[in-house]
Amino acid sequence: MSLADGMLWIGGFDPVALSDLQRIDADRLVFGRKGVDGWRLGFDEEPPGPILWQLPAGARYGGAIDRVGLWWAVGIAMVVSALVLLGAITGLDLLARAIPYAWEQKLGDAISGDFGAQACRTAGGQKALDDLARRLSPSDRPIRIGVVNIPVVNAVALPGGRILIFQGLIEKARSPDEVAGVLAHEIGHVENRHVMVALLRRFGLGLLIGSGGTAAEYGQALLDARYSRAAESEADAFSVKQLLQAGISPAATAGFFRRMSKEEAGMGGPLVYLASHPSSDERRRRFEAAAKAGTAFRPALSPPQWAALRSICAGTNPLGDIDLRF
């Protein structure tokens, strides 16, 4: 038996091309010949290495896996899965940016309508908020802000540039500069389309055709939403940038997060880092570092404007003891 030019020569028989052989037993050296029924070639003893290495290998997992090997195939599958997942996440971001802003505004109006009973509005307080939003917003798209009488220290960005500030946050803030830092953060979510990405991830394409849920369900989803740490950091970076451009000191926002970090201390320390939001202490350091000494800053609101905002919910009833987390 010998091997030459891709042909297997067996004494007393016509030569056989190696490409015509196929392994028919994964455990024994038994081969068939393509296109020739009943043709068999077996070995009682293992042939010499130069011949053995060029004989077809036995099929165990399927053609493609057998050609590259099991562990190589597993590795390739893991890489492909990661790329598919990355593509899905990136695809949501691209889809969110392709949605017409006018459509987003209608959705935001529908969601904010569910808070109508808790809406707070006075002429002076609303004007103060609108003036502040114009200072902090970099685009021509209108940012529409409202205050709702909910005793929770937070704010939420809705589709279409709608932002709701909870009265609990205004009461907790010690200056309008602290409110400005949080507001700029929420505008960052709007500008980067994080809100639509969160809704698309939760409700899928049904959101776009009206079959994904109701306005109330969308609103609750945003209240419950946990943006990725990357999205939260992106919104914080946006906030710092806009505060500096507006001449508002980020130091006040750093102080706000310093107080929040003390409250988080009772949550178990390291458990805070498992949440999707960056810890308040981490955020404090970012805003603190941006408040450069020697820079000329001016207040986010004048004292009369701040007083008007603080009293914007006077005469309305708070929502009460609720669990609104985000």
ABEGO torsion letter per residue (X at the ends): XBBBGGBBBBBGBBBBBAAABBBABAABBBBBBBGBBGBBBBBABBBBAAAAAABBBBBAAEAAAAAAEAAAAAAAAAAAAAAAAAAAAAAAAAAAAABBAAAAAAAAAAAAAAAAAABBBBAAAAAAAAAAAAAABABABBBBBBBBBBBBBBBBBBBGGBBBBBAAAAAABABAAAAAAAAAAAAAAAAAGAAAAAAAAAAEAAAAAGAAEBAAAAAAAAAABBBBAAAAAAAAAAAAAAAAAAGBBAAAAAAAAAAAAAAAAAAGEAAAAABABBBAAAAAAAAAAABBBGBBBBBABBAAAAAAAAAAABGBBBAEBBBBBX
